[in-house]
């Protein structure tokens, strides 16, 4: 849940930067200052439990920038990544517990 919230907030922050920078395209400094302010706010928001995974926020933002702001493309991609990440973590934990059970069983029989 925390990962999903931080990824989504990163997407929103990236869209803020993209659309905010478009307001003054002739002044590049506006984009730089806005990016700095938003990056600061992305870190500050980590005070809230659901937004406490700061790398997730930056991953969501970077994915949105890579997708050129097309959130309709980025959102399902990140959702699929979350599903695969969850599946890999749980399958790894399952395999580790089976290995521990096998090791404990082998140690008892010796």
Backbone as ProteinMPNN parsed JSONL, in Angstrom:
{"seq_chain_A": "XXXXXXXXXXXXXXXXXXXXXXXXXXXXXXXXXXXXXXXXXXXXXXXXXXXXXXXXXXXXXXXXXXXXXXXXXXXXXXXXXXXXXXXXXXXXXXXXXXXXXXXXXXXXXX", "coords_chain_A": {"N_chain_A": [[0.817, -1.188, 0.0], [1.926, 1.25, 0.82], [3.947, 1.509, -1.082], [2.442, 1.768, -3.449], [1.08, 4.169, -2.951], [3.22, 5.987, -2.78], [4.344, 5.769, -5.329], [2.233, 6.753, -6.894], [2.048, 9.361, -5.88], [4.489, 10.333, -6.721], [4.079, 10.323, -9.474], [2.138, 12.337, -9.655], [3.586, 14.558, -8.688], [5.518, 14.749, -10.704], [3.914, 15.454, -12.868], [3.094, 17.939, -11.963], [5.513, 19.331, -12.151], [5.972, 19.135, -14.931], [3.696, 20.421, -16.082], [3.772, 22.833, -14.714], [6.22, 23.885, -15.558], [5.603, 24.332, -18.184], [4.155, 26.632, -18.117], [5.819, 28.81, -18.271], [7.626, 28.635, -20.672], [9.721, 29.982, -21.895], [11.438, 30.78, -19.947], [13.884, 29.135, -18.618], [14.888, 28.885, -16.075], [12.729, 28.797, -14.374], [11.775, 26.187, -14.595], [13.922, 24.802, -13.432], [13.981, 25.805, -10.797], [11.406, 25.122, -9.959], [11.589, 22.328, -10.104], [13.481, 21.844, -8.081], [12.07, 22.762, -5.809], [9.868, 21.025, -5.829], [11.177, 18.536, -5.547], [12.156, 18.841, -2.963], [9.708, 18.988, -1.562], [8.78, 16.437, -2.108], [10.416, 14.912, -0.517], [9.772, 15.92, 2.021], [7.115, 15.119, 2.304], [7.31, 12.582, 3.248], [6.884, 12.41, 5.916], [4.36, 11.538, 6.403], [2.834, 8.424, 6.929], [1.828, 6.78, 4.792], [3.2, 7.834, 2.69], [5.844, 7.416, 3.104], [7.903, 6.039, 1.849], [10.373, 7.158, 0.279], [12.081, 6.591, -2.015], [10.203, 5.349, -3.7], [8.548, 7.453, -4.406], [10.271, 9.008, -5.98], [10.804, 7.155, -7.982], [8.27, 6.883, -9.167], [7.995, 9.498, -10.156], [10.198, 9.667, -11.924], [9.55, 7.643, -13.749], [7.283, 8.768, -14.857], [8.354, 11.038, -16.082], [9.968, 9.714, -17.942], [8.002, 8.558, -19.48], [7.122, 10.752, -20.772], [5.183, 12.304, -19.532], [2.808, 11.005, -19.988], [0.481, 9.84, -18.264], [-1.445, 7.898, -18.482], [-0.219, 5.792, -19.685], [1.907, 5.294, -17.985], [0.799, 4.684, -15.457], [-0.534, 2.005, -15.574], [1.784, 0.57, -16.127], [3.431, 0.95, -13.88], [1.737, -0.204, -11.994], [1.729, -2.872, -12.819], [4.411, -3.432, -12.357], [4.417, -3.215, -9.562], [2.815, -5.421, -8.906], [4.374, -7.561, -9.898], [6.675, -7.174, -8.322], [5.642, -7.629, -5.742], [4.866, -10.303, -6.041], [7.365, -11.514, -6.515], [8.738, -10.967, -4.122], [7.166, -12.352, -2.21], [7.291, -14.981, -3.237], [10.003, -15.453, -2.964], [10.278, -15.332, -0.162], [8.693, -17.529, 0.473], [10.158, -19.615, -0.728], [12.509, -19.414, 0.8], [11.56, -20.093, 3.355], [10.802, -22.727, 2.909], [13.294, -23.826, 2.39], [14.553, -23.473, 4.856], [12.933, -25.148, 6.431], [13.531, -27.578, 5.234], [16.272, -27.728, 5.799], [16.2, -27.796, 8.596], [14.819, -30.165, 8.987], [16.61, -31.992, 7.87], [18.784, -31.68, 9.618], [17.715, -32.696, 11.973], [17.296, -35.394, 11.385], [19.848, -36.387, 11.167]], "CA_chain_A": [[0.0, 0.0, 0.0], [2.823, 2.402, 0.882], [4.611, 1.626, -2.385], [1.475, 2.289, -4.426], [0.831, 5.585, -2.654], [4.382, 6.805, -3.125], [4.456, 5.806, -6.793], [1.207, 7.674, -7.394], [2.404, 10.74, -5.538], [5.582, 10.702, -7.622], [3.478, 10.66, -10.773], [1.483, 13.644, -9.523], [4.628, 15.577, -8.598], [6.119, 14.911, -12.033], [2.962, 16.215, -13.682], [3.176, 19.323, -11.484], [6.715, 19.914, -12.755], [5.781, 19.233, -16.385], [2.712, 21.458, -16.406], [4.257, 24.103, -14.161], [7.278, 24.377, -16.443], [4.985, 24.761, -19.446], [3.572, 27.961, -17.945], [6.827, 29.803, -18.666], [8.618, 27.865, -21.43], [10.835, 30.826, -22.314], [12.316, 30.971, -18.788], [14.329, 27.809, -18.161], [15.148, 28.914, -14.637], [11.482, 28.426, -13.695], [11.766, 24.717, -14.539], [14.933, 24.346, -12.474], [13.534, 26.16, -9.447], [10.228, 24.295, -9.671], [12.072, 20.962, -9.854], [14.09, 21.842, -6.751], [11.007, 22.889, -4.799], [9.082, 19.784, -5.818], [12.012, 17.475, -4.965], [12.137, 19.088, -1.521], [8.386, 18.597, -1.065], [8.684, 14.974, -2.203], [11.081, 14.368, 0.676], [9.023, 16.353, 3.203], [5.864, 14.365, 2.426], [7.603, 11.291, 3.873], [6.426, 12.433, 7.312], [3.111, 10.774, 6.437], [3.132, 6.997, 6.836], [1.557, 6.227, 3.462], [4.127, 8.435, 1.726], [7.145, 7.352, 3.767], [8.91, 5.361, 1.019], [10.84, 8.231, -0.606], [12.492, 6.107, -3.341], [9.018, 5.087, -4.515], [8.093, 8.735, -4.947], [11.169, 9.387, -7.071], [10.6, 6.192, -9.072], [7.042, 7.293, -9.849], [8.27, 10.728, -10.902], [11.105, 9.359, -13.042], [8.794, 6.875, -14.748], [6.393, 9.711, -15.539], [9.2, 11.814, -16.997], [10.369, 8.824, -19.042], [6.815, 8.39, -20.315], [6.817, 12.084, -21.303], [3.984, 12.824, -18.896], [1.617, 10.236, -20.373], [0.166, 9.071, -17.065], [-2.281, 6.743, -18.846], [0.729, 4.727, -20.011], [2.774, 5.042, -16.831], [0.046, 4.093, -14.344], [-0.599, 0.536, -15.629], [3.144, 0.018, -16.092], [3.843, 0.909, -12.478], [0.882, -1.181, -11.307], [2.255, -4.196, -13.159], [5.662, -3.561, -11.612], [4.064, -3.494, -8.163], [2.329, -6.805, -8.823], [5.522, -8.456, -10.049], [7.52, -7.017, -7.141], [4.963, -8.318, -4.641], [4.951, -11.745, -6.302], [8.754, -11.961, -6.345], [9.076, -10.936, -2.7], [6.486, -13.446, -1.515], [7.821, -16.276, -3.674], [11.317, -15.589, -2.334], [10.06, -15.677, 1.244], [8.176, -18.889, 0.501], [11.283, -20.511, -1.002], [13.417, -19.377, 1.946], [10.971, -20.859, 4.456], [10.899, -24.154, 2.55], [14.692, -24.226, 2.543], [14.792, -23.581, 6.295], [12.252, -26.355, 6.893], [14.301, -28.716, 4.738], [17.523, -27.76, 6.564], [15.88, -28.22, 9.963], [14.446, -31.571, 8.913], [17.843, -32.734, 7.608], [19.593, -31.641, 10.833], [17.073, -33.55, 12.975], [17.438, -36.794, 11.005], [21.259, -36.818, 11.227]], "C_chain_A": [[0.865, 1.258, 0.0], [3.507, 2.602, -0.464], [3.678, 2.218, -3.429], [1.225, 3.776, -4.198], [2.013, 6.461, -3.052], [4.589, 6.873, -4.635], [3.458, 6.795, -7.393], [1.545, 9.124, -7.071], [3.562, 11.222, -6.409], [5.078, 11.068, -9.005], [2.851, 12.053, -10.727], [2.522, 14.761, -9.471], [5.29, 15.809, -9.955], [5.205, 15.716, -12.943], [2.921, 17.681, -13.252], [4.381, 20.016, -12.118], [6.515, 20.135, -14.251], [4.845, 20.385, -16.733], [3.119, 22.825, -15.856], [5.341, 24.716, -15.023], [6.711, 24.893, -17.756], [4.366, 26.152, -19.337], [4.531, 29.075, -18.366], [7.93, 29.105, -19.459], [9.843, 28.676, -21.855], [11.82, 31.099, -21.172], [12.713, 29.608, -18.225], [14.529, 27.761, -16.656], [13.907, 28.519, -13.836], [11.404, 26.91, -13.545], [12.735, 24.197, -13.49], [14.493, 24.612, -11.034], [12.341, 25.296, -9.041], [10.633, 22.855, -9.357], [12.702, 20.854, -8.468], [13.056, 21.902, -5.64], [10.212, 21.594, -4.686], [9.892, 18.633, -5.218], [12.064, 17.61, -3.445], [10.808, 18.629, -0.915], [8.184, 17.081, -1.115], [9.344, 14.317, -0.994], [10.309, 14.711, 1.947], [7.757, 15.518, 3.402], [6.071, 13.017, 3.107], [7.244, 11.269, 5.357], [5.131, 11.647, 7.479], [3.419, 9.305, 6.167], [2.941, 6.449, 5.425], [2.491, 6.773, 2.386], [5.566, 8.35, 2.215], [8.241, 6.673, 2.953], [9.382, 6.337, -0.061], [11.329, 7.707, -1.96], [11.31, 5.811, -4.263], [8.479, 6.355, -5.152], [8.958, 9.145, -6.13], [11.051, 8.423, -8.253], [9.349, 6.557, -9.862], [7.253, 8.536, -10.694], [9.147, 10.444, -12.119], [10.397, 8.57, -14.137], [7.862, 7.791, -15.531], [7.175, 10.599, -16.498], [9.608, 10.969, -18.195], [9.215, 8.586, -20.005], [6.312, 9.703, -20.885], [5.485, 12.624, -20.781], [2.701, 12.09, -19.244], [1.234, 9.304, -19.226], [-0.705, 7.861, -17.376], [-1.426, 5.54, -19.245], [1.517, 4.31, -18.769], [2.036, 4.31, -15.711], [-0.077, 2.573, -14.44], [0.782, -0.116, -15.593], [3.647, -0.095, -14.662], [3.016, -0.099, -11.684], [1.369, -2.603, -11.578], [3.576, -4.454, -12.438], [5.427, -3.854, -10.142], [3.627, -4.941, -7.982], [3.491, -7.785, -8.926], [6.455, -8.367, -8.84], [6.947, -7.744, -5.936], [5.085, -9.831, -4.809], [6.371, -12.262, -6.075], [9.151, -11.983, -4.875], [8.451, -12.122, -1.976], [6.978, -14.814, -1.957], [9.21, -16.508, -3.094], [11.21, -15.962, -0.874], [9.564, -17.11, 1.383], [9.309, -19.894, 0.265], [12.259, -20.551, 0.17], [12.861, -20.183, 3.111], [11.011, -22.355, 4.162], [12.32, -24.658, 2.728], [15.034, -24.393, 4.024], [14.144, -24.834, 6.864], [13.031, -27.591, 6.469], [15.607, -28.851, 5.517], [17.281, -28.248, 7.984], [15.538, -29.704, 9.992], [15.69, -32.434, 8.697], [18.71, -32.789, 8.859], [19.022, -32.566, 11.902], [17.312, -35.018, 12.649], [18.876, -37.284, 11.081], [21.651, -37.238, 12.576]], "O_chain_A": [[0.583, 2.214, -0.723], [3.633, 3.732, -0.937], [4.085, 3.079, -4.208], [1.167, 4.551, -5.152], [1.83, 7.549, -3.598], [4.969, 7.918, -5.162], [3.797, 7.572, -8.285], [1.347, 10.011, -7.901], [3.607, 12.391, -6.791], [5.578, 12.001, -9.634], [3.017, 12.847, -11.653], [2.365, 15.79, -10.127], [5.587, 16.949, -10.312], [5.67, 16.566, -13.703], [2.733, 18.566, -14.086], [4.278, 21.156, -12.57], [6.848, 21.197, -14.776], [5.164, 21.222, -17.577], [2.838, 23.854, -16.47], [5.381, 25.934, -15.201], [7.282, 25.795, -18.37], [4.084, 26.784, -20.355], [4.098, 30.154, -18.77], [9.056, 28.991, -18.974], [10.892, 28.101, -22.143], [12.92, 31.597, -21.412], [11.97, 29.005, -17.452], [14.358, 26.712, -16.036], [14.024, 27.968, -12.741], [11.013, 26.405, -12.492], [12.417, 23.269, -12.746], [14.62, 23.749, -10.165], [12.278, 24.8, -7.916], [10.082, 22.236, -8.446], [12.476, 19.873, -7.76], [13.155, 21.179, -4.649], [9.92, 21.126, -3.586], [9.347, 17.833, -4.457], [12.02, 16.612, -2.725], [10.789, 17.962, 0.12], [7.5, 16.512, -0.265], [8.878, 13.285, -0.509], [10.204, 13.882, 2.851], [7.368, 15.24, 4.536], [5.099, 12.374, 3.504], [7.297, 10.213, 5.988], [4.838, 11.148, 8.565], [4.191, 8.99, 5.261], [3.803, 5.731, 4.918], [2.558, 6.223, 1.287], [6.415, 9.131, 1.784], [9.408, 6.731, 3.34], [8.858, 6.343, -1.175], [11.021, 8.323, -2.981], [11.407, 6.002, -5.475], [8.013, 6.341, -6.291], [8.444, 9.578, -7.161], [11.186, 8.838, -9.404], [9.367, 6.541, -11.093], [6.753, 8.624, -11.816], [8.869, 10.927, -13.216], [10.626, 8.807, -15.323], [7.675, 7.608, -16.734], [6.711, 10.882, -17.603], [9.597, 11.445, -19.33], [9.426, 8.429, -21.208], [5.205, 9.768, -21.42], [4.756, 13.311, -21.497], [1.618, 12.51, -18.836], [1.611, 8.133, -19.213], [-0.707, 6.894, -16.614], [-1.874, 4.397, -19.148], [1.76, 3.125, -18.54], [2.597, 3.41, -15.086], [0.247, 1.89, -13.469], [0.932, -1.228, -15.087], [4.22, -1.114, -14.276], [3.543, -0.772, -10.798], [1.414, -3.435, -10.672], [3.827, -5.562, -11.966], [6.15, -4.647, -9.539], [4.022, -5.604, -7.023], [3.586, -8.726, -8.139], [6.97, -9.388, -8.384], [7.679, -8.398, -5.193], [5.369, -10.552, -3.852], [6.554, -13.336, -5.503], [9.823, -12.912, -4.427], [9.127, -12.817, -1.218], [7.075, -15.724, -1.134], [9.56, -17.642, -2.765], [11.96, -16.81, -0.39], [9.966, -17.824, 2.301], [9.411, -20.899, 0.968], [12.781, -21.616, 0.499], [13.612, -20.886, 3.787], [11.23, -23.161, 5.067], [12.531, -25.788, 3.168], [15.723, -25.341, 4.403], [14.744, -25.514, 7.697], [13.178, -28.537, 7.243], [16.011, -29.963, 5.859], [18.07, -29.029, 8.516], [15.924, -30.417, 10.918], [15.802, -33.505, 9.292], [19.311, -33.824, 9.145], [19.782, -33.163, 12.665], [17.513, -35.816, 13.564], [19.105, -38.493, 11.062], [22.799, -37.627, 12.793]]}, "name": "protein", "num_of_chains": 1, "seq": "XXXXXXXXXXXXXXXXXXXXXXXXXXXXXXXXXXXXXXXXXXXXXXXXXXXXXXXXXXXXXXXXXXXXXXXXXXXXXXXXXXXXXXXXXXXXXXXXXXXXXXXXXXXXXX"}
